[in-house]
Amino acid sequence: MESISLINGLLLFGALLVMLGILSSLIATRFGAPLLLVFVGLGMLAGEDGPGGIVFNNYRSTYLIGSLALAVILFDGGLRTHLKTLRGAIGPATLLASVGVILTACK
């Protein structure tokens, strides 16, 4: 019986985190804050050192979840980027990438 209540508690906590994520994305959109920053803050609050206290030490799962989250963030950012913004950023991005490669190769 204790395992059922534990599972119910975990499901409730997970549902609350999802609900907080949805609400935080609505708030971030309204104030123009980067959504990634909001999710990082939410993750810090839910983590081992935050009030959520979730201890997570499975490194393979961490890598998988982190990679999936990064893919979603990049996909979302790519879909929301306007062509006009992209054209203005190509020059500085190319310059910074080239300088970074040159500095790394010279080291």
C-alpha positions as CSV (number, residue, x, y, z in Angstrom):
1,M,0.0,0.0,0.0
2,E,2.9,2.3,0.7
3,S,4.2,1.9,-2.9
4,I,0.9,3.0,-4.3
5,S,1.0,6.2,-2.3
6,L,4.6,6.8,-3.3
7,I,3.7,6.4,-7.0
8,N,0.7,8.7,-6.5
9,G,2.9,11.3,-4.9
10,L,5.5,11.1,-7.7
11,L,2.8,11.4,-10.3
12,L,1.3,14.4,-8.5
13,F,4.8,16.0,-8.2
14,G,5.5,15.4,-11.9
15,A,2.1,16.8,-12.9
16,L,2.8,19.9,-10.8
17,L,6.1,20.4,-12.5
18,V,4.5,20.1,-16.0
19,M,1.8,22.6,-14.9
20,L,4.5,25.0,-13.6
21,G,6.4,24.6,-16.9
22,I,3.3,25.6,-18.9
23,L,2.5,28.5,-16.7
24,S,6.1,29.7,-16.7
25,S,6.1,29.6,-20.5
26,L,3.0,31.8,-20.6
27,I,4.5,34.3,-18.2
28,A,7.9,34.3,-20.0
29,T,6.2,35.0,-23.3
30,R,4.2,37.9,-21.8
31,F,7.3,39.5,-20.3
32,G,9.7,38.6,-23.2
33,A,12.0,36.6,-21.1
34,P,13.9,33.7,-22.7
35,L,12.0,30.5,-22.1
36,L,15.2,28.5,-21.6
37,L,16.1,30.8,-18.6
38,V,12.7,30.1,-17.0
39,F,13.1,26.3,-17.4
40,V,16.6,26.4,-16.0
41,G,15.3,28.2,-13.0
42,L,12.5,25.8,-12.6
43,G,14.9,22.8,-12.8
44,M,17.1,24.4,-10.2
45,L,14.2,24.8,-7.8
46,A,13.1,21.1,-8.4
47,G,16.7,19.8,-8.1
48,E,18.6,18.3,-5.2
49,D,19.7,21.7,-3.8
50,G,16.3,23.4,-4.3
51,P,13.1,23.0,-2.4
52,G,12.0,20.2,-4.7
53,G,14.8,18.0,-3.4
54,I,14.8,15.6,-6.4
55,V,18.0,13.5,-6.2
56,F,19.0,12.3,-9.7
57,N,22.2,10.4,-10.1
58,N,21.5,8.2,-13.2
59,Y,24.0,9.7,-15.6
60,R,22.8,7.8,-18.7
61,S,19.2,9.0,-18.2
62,T,20.5,12.5,-17.5
63,Y,22.4,12.5,-20.8
64,L,19.3,11.3,-22.7
65,I,16.9,13.8,-21.1
66,G,19.4,16.6,-21.5
67,S,19.9,15.8,-25.2
68,L,16.2,15.5,-25.8
69,A,15.6,18.8,-24.1
70,L,18.3,20.5,-26.1
71,A,16.8,19.2,-29.3
72,V,13.4,20.5,-28.4
73,I,14.9,23.9,-27.4
74,L,16.8,24.2,-30.7
75,F,13.8,23.0,-32.8
76,D,11.5,25.5,-31.0
77,G,14.1,28.4,-31.5
78,G,14.4,27.5,-35.2
79,L,10.7,27.6,-35.8
80,R,10.2,30.9,-34.0
81,T,13.1,32.8,-35.7
82,H,12.0,35.2,-38.4
83,L,14.0,35.4,-41.6
84,K,14.8,39.1,-41.1
85,T,16.4,38.3,-37.7
86,L,18.4,35.5,-39.2
87,R,19.8,37.7,-42.0
88,G,21.0,40.3,-39.5
89,A,22.7,37.6,-37.3
90,I,24.5,35.7,-40.1
91,G,27.4,38.1,-40.4
92,P,28.3,38.4,-36.7
93,A,27.7,34.7,-36.1
94,T,30.0,33.7,-39.0
95,L,32.7,36.1,-37.7
96,L,32.5,34.8,-34.2
97,A,32.6,31.2,-35.3
98,S,35.6,31.8,-37.6
99,V,37.5,33.7,-34.9
100,G,36.7,30.9,-32.4
101,V,38.0,28.2,-34.7
102,I,41.2,30.1,-35.5
103,L,41.9,30.8,-31.8
104,T,41.3,27.2,-31.0
105,A,43.5,25.9,-33.8
106,C,46.3,28.3,-32.8
107,K,46.4,27.1,-29.2
